[in-house]
Amino acid sequence: MQLTRVRLSNFRNYAELNLDPAPGLNVFVGANAQGKSNLLEAIAMLGTGKSFRTSRDSDLVREGLELAVVSGEARIRAGIVHLGCTVAKTARTTRKQYTINGQNVRYARFLGSIRVVTFVPADLQLVGGPPVLRRALVNIALAQEDRQYYHELARYQKALQQKSAMLRGNVSFDSELLAIYDNTLVQTGTYLMLARNHFISELAREAERTHAQWTNHAEALRVAYAPNVPFEIPTAEAVAGALERRLKEVADQERIRKTTLAGPHRDDLALDLDGHSLSAYGSQGQQRTAVLALKVAEYSVMRDRSNEAPLLLLDDVLSELDEERATAFLTGVGALRQAQGDTQQAFVTATHLPAGLPDGARVYAIENAAVRAC
């Protein structure tokens, strides 16, 4: 996969931008607040349709204006695809519109038209941060790859919100309606748990292998799915049965505590080093090395599953790492096996030129939302 063109209009601090990225590694260097992160945010939106920095779409529109446009052209295995995302802001609301090859499409259709893997400074908290960060990594990767996963996740979240509202007393309690919500949670939750189990097993294999190479097998990283509702075997019948039983077990407690207590919305990713919890016992350096291995693994699994390399977006991450880890990460990304006939492409932002850049990297300078090749 290769992004061949990016066009921005009134997006963040960009009035206009016309950029034709190079294949391979594109490095954007500039001081803070010049537009580096804004550019990567826009590129990511061509894949995910959402910002990785804010949930407020109005923040995406240049100050004082009402309309922002992000568009791009990509070369994928199926051919050339033209993508567009328009953000329209009014005094009362903000709306987004998506297009593929000039045709308006719903968000679910737009999502994953091109696949992206992002790595931002906040991701360095994947080990020590709350479970929601680790679930987000899995959800974003799977939603780009599998439209049914996105559909089932949306159904699950809607039923969860409805059940939660009833438990809190926002709506009148209705045992029959509660049973319908629980039935939907079982159906959709089963799909989510099976998909996560499969994905995380592949993620674990790649992350553990990469970590072992970087540490010369001196330390053993273990990555595992930690479902909130355990199951014995990964079959639809076994998972659904376990989830249904657990919901019945906690039903009284949920009514007393007025909150949902069981289900895949409480899943986690277990990370251990040499048999001990990485978050509890790992040093900051050990935790960061594990996160780097996870990100390389995410990229590798998404590439292998689709037989097409996703775009890799590294937003000012290398400055958070010491030179040894930054070089190891760039080397690890560069060494990823390419799918036959495919093109790997990465976008990196930094405040200064990173050490360890591979030959052929294209370097750009960014100043006041102006991008020029160096």
HELIX and SHEET records of a PDB file:
HELIX    1   1 LYS A   36  THR A   48  1                                  13    
HELIX    2   2 ASP A   57  LEU A   60  5                                   4    
HELIX    3   3 TYR A  107  PHE A  110  1                                   4    
HELIX    4   4 PRO A  121  GLN A  125  5                                   5    
HELIX    5   5 PRO A  131  GLU A  145  1                                  15    
HELIX    6   6 ARG A  147  ARG A  168  1                                  22    
HELIX    7   7 SER A  175  TRP A  214  1                                  40    
HELIX    8   8 ALA A  236  GLU A  249  1                                  14    
HELIX    9   9 ALA A  251  ARG A  257  1                                   7    
HELIX   10  10 PRO A  264  ARG A  266  5                                   3    
HELIX   11  11 LEU A  278  TYR A  281  1                                   4    
HELIX   12  12 GLN A  284  SER A  306  1                                  23    
HELIX   13  13 LEU A  318  GLU A  320  5                                   3    
HELIX   14  14 GLU A  323  GLY A  334  1                                  12    
SHEET    1   A 6 TYR A  14  LEU A  19  0                                        
SHEET    2   A 6 GLN A   2  PHE A  11 -1                                        
SHEET    3   A 6 LEU A  67  ILE A  76 -1                                        
SHEET    4   A 6 GLY A  79  LYS A  89 -1                                        
SHEET    5   A 6 THR A  94  ILE A 100 -1                                        
SHEET    6   A 6 GLN A 103  VAL A 105 -1                                        
SHEET    1   B 6 VAL A 116  PHE A 119  0                                        
SHEET    2   B 6 LEU A 311  ASP A 315  1                                        
SHEET    3   B 6 GLN A 345  ALA A 350  1                                        
SHEET    4   B 6 GLY A  24  VAL A  29  1                                        
SHEET    5   B 6 ARG A 362  GLU A 367  1                                        
SHEET    6   B 6 ALA A 370  ALA A 373 -1                                        
SHEET    1   C 3 LEU A 221  ALA A 226  0                                        
SHEET    2   C 3 ASP A 268  LEU A 273 -1                                        
SHEET    3   C 3 HIS A 276  SER A 277 -1                                        
END                                                                             
